[in-house]
Amino acid sequence: MVKKSMIHGPCGNFNMNSPCMKDGRCSKKYPRQLIKETQTGDDGYPKYRRRSPEDGGCTAYISFRGKEIEMDNKWVVPYSPLLSKMYHAHIKVEYCKSVKSIKYICKYIHKGSDMAVLV
């Protein structure tokens, strides 16, 4: 399931025309750094554990434009194994603890219906 729907990209050197590419860099910050333990970054956002293949991490090959590309944990989007298995879909799951994030969620839930009008 992870290989099918939770791999970001390919972008960067693999595909400079990817929609996430802005000014020659991935706007979603992929590929992510491989680290042994989850940490809180200087900006308050978590840096999730991403094991390298040498530390027991996984690699997978995906087909892109007729070529096989090796992807490792740098490219995996944070996910919940339970939700991925239950819904068979791309569901990004991240830890959320800042007041700004909670305000955003409350605003999003209570924003009401769209205000679009067809003429």
Helices and strands as residue ranges (DSSP letters): H 2-5, E 21-22, E 25-26, E 39-40, E 46-47, G 53-55, E 59-64, E 67-72, G 73-75, H 81-87, H 99-109
